[in-house]
Amino acid sequence: MSGNRRKASLVTTVLVGGAMLLTACQDTDAGTDAGAPQTSPSTSATAAAGAATPSGSPAATAGASGGTGKDNKSGGGTGGGQKPVGQVCGANDIAWSTKSETQAGGYILVVAKAKPGISCTLPAVHPTVAFGSDGTEAGPAEQSAGKQITLSGDTAAYAGVNPKTTSANGGKELDSIIVAIGHNDPDPVSLPVGTITVDKPVVTNWHTSPKDAVPSQ
């Protein structure tokens, strides 16, 4: 009987000692964990990225604003080559046509319409019209200034070109004219007109009616 009691007492002592040892280990681990900084992998990665990226860089700006890195441009552009209302026309903004007229001894009627989607203004001066490889230029057929004309949609403007104002024989035989909106127009156009004789040519201002665009001889 005494032997059984000694065995039971020994087992109890071992169990109690093991329990105390386990408790001490847990307390030590808990103390160590509580004293250590708690840093998650994601927080460390974010801090490292922030330290590596200067605050004024595009990437930092995009990150601060939550942007995607793409420019958000407004749709305020005119698009399709359309000019702001009131801007001066260029020759490449216009759909051109010409017509030979017999009135006043014969002249060329130049017709100008804005291309689809364009609105622009012809200045209150005569168009620049030149002839031949030597650049002979038409002078003004009118003494007074014209009026500005806004081209848009079906609105048309007309100018009359008299290629020969002299009565003497002679002159240059040509089959086209070069038209520009002023001397600084970067894109003058060449318009076919059939065979004409050129000698001291003149051109009218722009008009909204073809009958007002008849040049004097």
PyMOL commands that set and color helices and strands:
alter all, ss='L'
color gray80, all
select helices_A, chain A and resi 2-35+41-52+58-65+91-93+103-105+210-213
alter helices_A, ss='H'
color red, helices_A
select strands_A, chain A and resi 94-101+107-114+120-122+128-131+136-137+139-140+149-151+156-162+172-180+189-198+202-203
alter strands_A, ss='S'
color yellow, strands_A
deselect
rebuild
show_as cartoon
